[in-house]
Amino acid sequence: MEGGQTRGVVPTYLAWSIFNTLCCCLPLGIAAIICSCRVSNANAIGEKTTAEEASRTAKILNIVALVCGIVLIIIVVAIRVTAK
């Protein structure tokens, strides 16, 4: 690298995306996996700005999916508790 700079790898959040797909919110999890794959591809070819944008999108989708999953679990538990 020029000037002694090292190429930083942007986080993909792929494991978090897979977890959200399986446990929280399927549609948002799938979208997060797609963004995570875009990050991985952009990291591989050295497009840092593209990788950062896709990483930010994947992170936001993962946060929203996790919150939706937690809210859904709370609603289901509340309904089951009040139905007894």
N, C-alpha and C positions, 0 to 999 in steps of 0.2 A: 504494500500500500504506500501511497505517496505521503511524504511528510511524517512518517511514523504513525499514521492513524490506523487504527484497527477497525475492521468492519463489524459493527455490532449486530447481533441477531435479534430481531424483533420477536417477542413472545407470540406463540400461535394460539394458546388456550385450547388446544385440541382435546386434551383429557377432560377439561371442564365442559367442553361442548358435548362430548360423548356422554358424560354423566348427566347433563341436563336433558339430553335426548332420551335417555333411558329412564330417568327418574322424575323429571319435572314437567317439561313441556315439549312435546315432540316437534311441533312445527318450528318453534324458535330454536330448538336444539339443532335441527337439521340446517337451518339458515346459519347458525353459528359454526357448524362443521364446515359448511361451504366457505365461509369467510376464513376459517382457520386453515383450510387447504390453500386458499389464495395467499395467505401470509407465508405459508411454507414454500409455495412456488416462487413468490417474489423474493424471499430470502435466498433461495437457491440461485436466482439469476442476478441478484445484487440490486434490485429495485427497492431501495429503502423507503421511499415515500409511499409507494404502493403498499408495501408490507405494513407500514405504520397505520395507514388508513384502514386496511382490512383488519388489522389487529385491534384497533379501536372499536370497529364495528362488531367484531366477534366478542369483545369484552362487554360491550353494552348489551348485545343480544343475550349473553350468558347471565348477566345481572338480572335482566328483565325475566328471563326464563326461570331463574331461581326464585325470584320474588313471586311470580305466578304460581309456581309449584308449591311454595310454602303457604300462600294464601289459599290455594285449592285444598291442601291438606287440612288447614285450620277449618275451612268451611265444611269439609266432609266429616271431620271429627265432631264439630259442633252439631251438625245435623244428626249424627248417630247418637250423641249423648242426649239430645233433647227428644229423640224419638223413643227412647226407652221409658 
